[in-house]
Amino acid sequence: MRLLLPLALALSACAPTGQLFLHVDTDAPVPPTPGVRVDPARPRALFDQLRIEILRDGAPALDRGARDFGVDEGMFQDGRVSIGIAPAVGDAGLSARVRLFRGDRVVAGEPPARITLERDVALPALGATDVVHLTVRLHVDDIGQPQSGDPDPGEPGPSEVGQWSGAQPVPCATAAGADEACVVGGAFYMGDPALGELGGGTDADQERLVVVSPFFIDLRPRTAGQFRTQARGGKLGFSGDYLEWSGDQDPTKTEAWCTIANGPSAGDPDDSRTRLPVNCISYDTGRILCLSYDRDLPTEAQFEFIASGRGAEWGYVWGNDEPDCASAVWGRGGVGVHIFYPDTCRPPDTIGGLLPSGSALLDRVTLIDPVSGESREVVDLAGNVGTWALDQWSRQDEAYWSQPGVFHDPLADLESPADGDAHSERGGGFYLPTAPLRAAFRQNLFGTNADPSAGVRCARPGAPK
């Protein structure tokens, strides 16, 4: 059965009119056909709602205004996405605006322009006995960039639905190394509208469509022991900044929260800090550490892709349930230099601080290597220690992130006019509240800032460039 909507525009009910059938097709992933078994590897739906408006000189031509319809893959495959229009004979002033968008993102009746497919087409004048079929095609590569022009003549033929290449899962070309996991490439909406309700520092509530190529990522943050090994091996050069713990456990001193140390001390006779994630490390030094392993820092998009469930749009790496103290390492401040930060999860009579990677229960994701078939667990993706991202910090409404269209492996490289020469940090931290645990949360630090929340996790491409 066709999705046929008789939108009569004749001057009177008895006036003879032609018939215009306007069909719609798309290459976008949409929800599966109800009742059809879904392949787990199938790309997730990016759009689920269609809006068609008949316009005259840019204004609604019908009292009923826009018509919205839920769509699924079967409707496009069966050619059932179309409307019937009965204009007055010779009426040459009509056009149609067709939009494909996410129904759950509509605000004040309007879908967000940046993540909507839109095409405006002129409708031809018809004679009294004309029957005309036209097709409007919506392509994902045009997202956020309204298109115009004439529709294609005729019916759509075999549908292109779901064939957009950017959404297809792309595995790594080789098996992962022993200390890393493969993240299969694909598409997702970067950003989280919920963060707009959580106050300052979020700057991540606007969504954009991003394609991420496959990549390898460290199973856990780099440790203070690895930092020491690379430093003593002459592989770092130290063209950066870091703070080293002197053994003084006075929490009013920033160094007391740092993990880099020269060796055993009275405060740490077992040299246990070497097993903790490295922190108090600048962007430059963090990047040098990764480069010494023939890797680099992950981009913001790479980190958010894996931390949101590989594009499942989870608020946290474990889903959408709010965290407690067992979920991730957070809220362990509240004394000394962190006196104004939460101590919700700090044991009594302690200064809190970092824990060994993997200490929490839910801050992780399990990935199956597409080449070897091995299962790998990536931990500390929320809390404990954050990670420097490769990107230069840029606010979401500044030049880099406000560009329209699809972002392919984005790497922000424009200095923020408002914030200066800073870099992005992702993943939250041991002394922070719960909002920074969210997958899309982002904050900026100056590149020389050796902060206790700033750690290092490395990544590398999963496919040849």
N, C-alpha and C positions, 0 to 999 in steps of 0.2 A: 504493500500500500504506500502510495506517495505521500510525502508531507506537503499536501497541496492546500494552499490558503487562498481562497478567492478574494482578492482585494479589488473590488469593483470600483472603477473610477469613471464609469459612464455618467453622462450628464443626467440621465434619468434611467429608471429601471427598465424602460421599454426601448431605450436607444440601442441600435445594433452596435456591437463592438467586436474588435478582433480579440484574439487570445495570445497572451505572451506568457511563456513558461520560463522562469529564471531558475536555473540549476546552480548548485554550489558544489565544488570539489576542493580538496586540500591534500597536501602531502604531510600534514601534521599528525602526530600520534594523538588519538582521542580514546575515550574509554572503550573497552572491548564490548562486543555484542552481548547483551544479557543472555545468560544461560550457556554461553560458550566457554569451554575450559581454556584457561589462559596459560600460555607458555611463560614460566617464571623469567625467562630471558627477554621477554617482550619489553620494548621500551615503555616507560611509564607515560600516561596521558599528559599532554601539556596543555590541552584545551578541552572544554566540555560543553560550551554554550555558544549558540549561534544567534545573532541578532540581524534582522533584515528590516530596513526602513525604506519606504518609498518617499522620495523627496521632490519638491518643486522649488527651484532656485535656492537649494540648500536647506529649506524648511520642510517639516513633515507635510505630506500631501494628503494624509488620512487622519481622521479624528482619532483612530485607534493608535496612531503613532508607531513606535517600534514593536516588533514581535520577537520574543525570545523563545528559543527551543533548545532543550537538551539534545545532544547528538551522540552517536556511538559509531563504531567502525562499520557495523553491518548496514546502517542507514546509508553511508556513503558507498559502500560496496554494491548495494542494491539499487543505487541511483534514486533514493527516496528523499534526498535533500533538495527540495525545489518548491517554488511557490507559483501559483497562477495569478496573473494580473489581467484585468479587463479594463483598459483605459478607453477614454472617449476616442472616437475615430479622429485620426489626424493629430492627436495630442503629442507635440514634440518637446514638451517642457519637463519631462519626468526623468528622474535618475534613481538609482538604488544604491544604498550604502549597506555593505555586508561586512559584519565583524564576527570574528571567532575569538573567544576569550575564555577565561576561567570564571565560572559563575560565583565562586566563593570569594572573588576579589573585587566584586562590584562595590563601589562607594558612591552613595548618593545617586544611585541609578546609573552610574557610568562605569564601564570597565576601565582599568588603568591603561592609558595609551601605550606605555612602554612595553607592555607584555600582551598586546592585542594585535591580531592580524586584521587589517582593514583594507577594503577596496571599494571605491566609488565608481560606478559605471553609468554611462548615459543609456537611456532606454529609447528605442526607435518609435517613431509614429507608426501606427498600424491602420490598415484599411479595415472595413467592416467585416471582411471574411478572412483576414490574415490569421494564420496560426504560426507563431514564431517561437523557436527554442533557442535560448542563449545560456552560456555557462560562465560563471564567475569562479576563478581559481584563486585560492588563497595559499601562499607559499610561506613557510616558516622563516625563510631568509629575509622576508620583508617585515618581520616583527618590529613594531614601534615606528614604522615608516609607512604611513598611509599611501596607498597606490590609487591611481585613477586611470581612466581610459575606457576603451570599448570592451565589452565582454566578448568571449569567443563565440562564434556561431555554432549552433547545434547543441546536442546533448553531450555530456562529459565523456562518455565512453568508459572503459575500465578505470576505476578510481585509483588515485595515487595515495589514498589515505595511509598514513603510517610509514611512508617511504622516505621521509626526510632523513638524509644520511647522518646528520648531526646527532640524532637520537640513538643511532644503532650502537649496541655495546661493542667495544673494540678491546680485545685482550692484549696483554703484553706479548711481545714477540719471543721472549725467552723466559725461562723459569726464574723466580726471585732468588736472590742470595739468601744465605742462612739468617741474616739479621733484618730482613725486609719482607714486605708483602707487595703483591701486584694489586693495584687498583684499576679495575677494568674501566675504560673510558666511556663517556656518554654525555648526556645533556641534563641540565637541571636549572631550576630558578635559584639564582644566588641572591640572598637577602631574606629577611624574615619580618613580615608586617607586624608580628607581635612585639618586636623590639621597639616599635614606635611608642608603645605604652609604658616602657620601662625606664624612661628618664634619660639623662645625659650620658654621653660616652658610647652610645650604641651605634649611631650613624650607619645603620644597616637595615632599615625597614623598607627601603625601596628595592623592588625585585628587578632582575634583568636575566635574560636567557643566556646561559653559558654552556659552551661545549668544552669538555676536558678530555684531552688525549690520555691514553693509558700511562700510568706512571708507577714507579716503585717508591715505597715510603718506609722509613725506619719503623721497626716494631715498637720501639720505645724511644724516649728522648735520650740524647747522648749524655753520658755520665761524667762526673767530675774526674773519675779515674781515666776515662778516655781522653779527656782534655789534657790531663797531666802527661799521659803517654805521648800524645802528639807534640806537646810543647817540649818535653825533654828530648824528643827525637828530632827536634829542629824543623818540624813540619808546619809550624804556625807563623813564625816571623813576628807576631804580635804587632801588626799595624792596626791596632784597635784598642779597646779598653775592657778591663774586667776588674772585679774586686776579689781579693784573696782573703780567706779567713785566717786570722792570726792565732786562733785558739781561744780568744776572748768571747765568752758567751753572754756578754752584756747585751740584752735585746734593744737597748737604746742606740746601739751602733749597727749600721746597715750590714757591716761585714759578718755580724753574728748570724745572719740569715743566709749567708752565702756558702757554697759547698766546695769551692776551689781551695785547696790547701797544699802546702809543700810536702806534708807527710804526717805521720803520727804526732800527736801533741798531748799535753796534759788534759786538755779538754776532749780529746778523741784518741785515746791510746791505741785503739784497734784500727785507726784510719778508716772508720766506717763511712765517712763522707764521700769517699771515692765511689761508693756504690749508689749514691744519690744522683738524680739528674743534675747536670751542670746548670748553674744559674748565675746571676750577677754578671752577665756577659753582654757585650755590645753587639750591635748588628754586624759591624765589620769583623769582629773576632768570631762571632757565630758563623758567619759565612765562610771565613777562612777555615774553621774547623771542619765544615762539611766538604769544602773543596779538597781538604787534605785526604779525604776518603773518596775522592773522585765523584762527589755528589754535590748538591747545592741545597739551599733552603727551599722549602715548598712555597708555592705561590698561595695567595689568599684563596683563590678558586680551588686549588687542589685540596687545601686543608678543609675548607667548608664542604667540598664534595664528599669526602670520606666521613667527616664528622656529622653530616646530616643523613647518614645511611646511604651513601652513594646516590644522593639526589632524591631520597625518599621524602625529603622535606620534614624530617623529624626536628623538633625543637632542640633536642639533645641527641647525643650519639646513641643513646639507648631507646629513644622514642620521645614521647611527649609528657610522661609523668614527671612531676617536679622532683628534684633531687632531695635526698636526705644525706646524713653524714656518711652513710655506707656507700652511697652511689659514686662519689668522687671525692678527691682531696680538696676541700675548700673550707673557708671559715675558720682557719687555724691561725688567725692573727690576734689582734686585741691587746697586745702589750708592746712596750718599747716603741720603735719607729712605726709599728703597725697598730698603735693603740686605737686609732679611729676606724679600724677595719673589724669585721665581725669575728667573734671568737666562738661562734655557735658550735663548732666541731673541735675545739681545742681542749684536750684533756686537762683536768684541774692541775694546778701547780706546775704547768709546763709553759714554755714560750711558743709551742706549736712548731711550725716550719714544715719543710718538705718531708715526704716519705719515699721509700724506695718505689720505683715504678711497678705498677701492678698491684698496689696495696688496696685500691678501691675495688668495688664489685662490678660497676656498670660503665665505667669510663672507657669502653673498648668496643671493637668490632672484630668479628671473625670473617676472614676472607679465604676463599678457596683459590689456590693458584691455578689459572686456566691451562698452564702447560704441564706442571707436575702433578696436579690434583691434590697437593698437600694443603692442609688447613693451617692458617696463620692468624694469630691474634695480635692486633695492634692496640696497645694500651695507652693510658694517659692522654686520651684525646679531649678530655675535659677536666680541668683542674690540675692540681699538683704544681706543674710548671707549664707556662705557656711556651709558645715557640715563635721566634722571629719568622715573619713571612718575607719572601724575596721582594715583594712589592714596596715601592715608595708609597708613603701614606698619601691618600687623596680622598677628600670627602666625597660622599656619594652624589652630591649635587654639583661637584666641580667637573672640570673638563673631561677627565678620563672616564669616570664611571657613569657620567650622564649621557654618553654617546648612545645613539639609537642603534638598533640592529642586534644581531647575535654576536656575542663575544666568544672568540675562539682562543683558548688558552691565554686568557688575559694576564698581563703583567703590568701593573700601573707604573709608569715611568715619568710622571709629571709631578713636580713639587706643588704642594698645597699652598695657594696664595694666602690662606687663612692661618695655617699651622706651621709653615716653613718646612725645612728639610728634615722630615721625620719618616719613620718606617712603621709598617703595620705589625702588630703582634696578635696572635690568635690563641685561643684555648683556655683562657682564664688563669687562675693561679691559687696557690694554697691559702693565701690570706684574703682572697676576694670573696664577694657574695656570690649568689647563684646565677645572676644574670650573665656574667661573663662565661659561664659554662655552656651557654647556648651555642649551637654550631655556627650561627651567623654572626655572633658578637665579634666586634673588632675594636681595637683601640690603637692609638698611636704612641710611639715612644721615639724620642730623638735617638739618632743612630749611635751616639756615644753614651747613652743612658745604660749603665750597668745595674739594672733593677733586679731585685730578688725574684720577680715573677717572670723574667725573661730567660728562657732556655733555648735549646737547639734540638730540632729534629730535622733529619736530612731526607732528601728525595732525589730521584733521577728519572729521566724519561723512560717509558716502558716500550717505546717503539722507535725505530730509526727516524730521524727527521729528514 
